[in-house]
Amino acid sequence: MDSIADQYPQQLDNYLLVEIGDGEQCLKLNIGKRKKFTVLEGCKIYQLLGASKFRKISVDVFKNIEKQRHVPERTFEQIRNFWKEYSDKTLETFLTECIFFEYDYCLSFKEFPDRNFVIKHKQQFADEFYRL
């Protein structure tokens, strides 16, 4: 900001640089250990891991996902346990369970922003909902 106001680059020695999330004053999402994964968190993990089966993924992959903060404030153990449970299921099955058990859509919103999506998904996967 000072560089913009002065229209001149400032000396970096005059400023404290920290990595995001490392300072005591940094805001945290404060996700409890027992908090279920949200729909968007689960979709992000499906996107990152694709069709990989749990048994074929090394622990380092989960540690890298945690390190790169693809899923904020989730430990590699939480991500690993999630994938252990859902790696044999399709994304559609995961979404069906999320809708049926009313998982939060994301950390900011509890419900799906598009009610039509929920209605269409329930119609398309009616058999899956019946089995739950």
N, C-alpha and C positions, 0 to 999 in steps of 0.2 A: 504494500500500500504506500509506503514511504517513497519507493522508487517511482511510483506513478505520480504522486503529488509533487515530488521534486523534479520529475522528468529526468532523473539521473540515477544510474544503478548505485545501490548502497553497498557498503562493505558487509560481507556475511559475518564477520567477527562480531558485529554489533547485535546480532540476532541469534536466538536460540532455535536450533532446528531439531525437531524430534520426529520420529516415525509415528504415523497415525496409530493411536490406541496405546501408546507406551507411557504416556504421562499420567500422573495421578489425577490431574484435572480433566482428562479426556472423558467425554460422556460415554457411558456404557449402555447397552441395550438391556442388561440385567435379565437375561434369560435364565430361568430356573433350570436345574438339571432334569427335572421331571417334565418340563414343558414339551409337548408333542411338537414334532416338526410341522411347520406350516405347509400349505399347498405349494407356495412358491419355492420354499427351501427344498422340498422333495423334488419338484420339477428341475431345479438347478442341479441336484445330485444326479438325477436321471440324465440330464444333458451332459454332465461331465463324465459320467461313467458309462453311458450308453448301454449296450447289451452285455457288458462284462459281468460274468458270474462272480459271486462273492469269493469263492474258493480260488479264483485265478488272479485276484488282486492282492498285491503286497501291501503291507502296513504303510510303507513309504508313500504310496499314492494317497491314502487318507491323511497322512501327516502333511503332504504338500497342499491338499485342499484346505486344511486348517491354516497352514502357514500363509497361503495366498489370500485367505479370508474370503473365499467364494461364498461361504455360508457363515455370516458374522457370528462371533462368540459361540460357535459350536466346536467342541473338542473333536479330535480325530476319533476318539472312542465313540462319541455320540454318532458321528457320521458313519463309522464302521458298523455300529449296531443297527442303524437305520438300513444300511445297504444289506446287512446280513438278513434282515427281515424281508426286504422288498426286492432283492435282486432276482428272485425267481418269478416275480410278478411283473406284468406289463404296466406301463404308465397309465393306461386306461383303467386298470384294476386299482391302482393307487388312487386315481382321481375319484373312482366310484366309492372307495372306502372313505375318502376325505369328505365327500358330499354326504354319505350315509351317516357317518359318525360326527359330522359337523366340525371338522377341523378348521382352524382359523385360516383364512386365505393368505394373509401375510402378517407381519408384526404390527402393521398399522390398521388393518381392516380385518374384521372377523368374517364378514360375508363376502361371497364372490361379487365383484362389481357388476357383472353382467348376469342378471337372473335368467335370461334366455339360455345362456350356456348351461346352467344347471338343469333347466327344463329339458333341453335337447339331449343332454347327457343321460338323464334319467330315462328318457324315451328310448334312446339308442341302446342302452345297456340295462334294460329292464330285467333281464334274466339274472344278471350279476347282483342287482339290488335285491331281487327275490331271494337269492342264496344267502345274503347277509342277514 
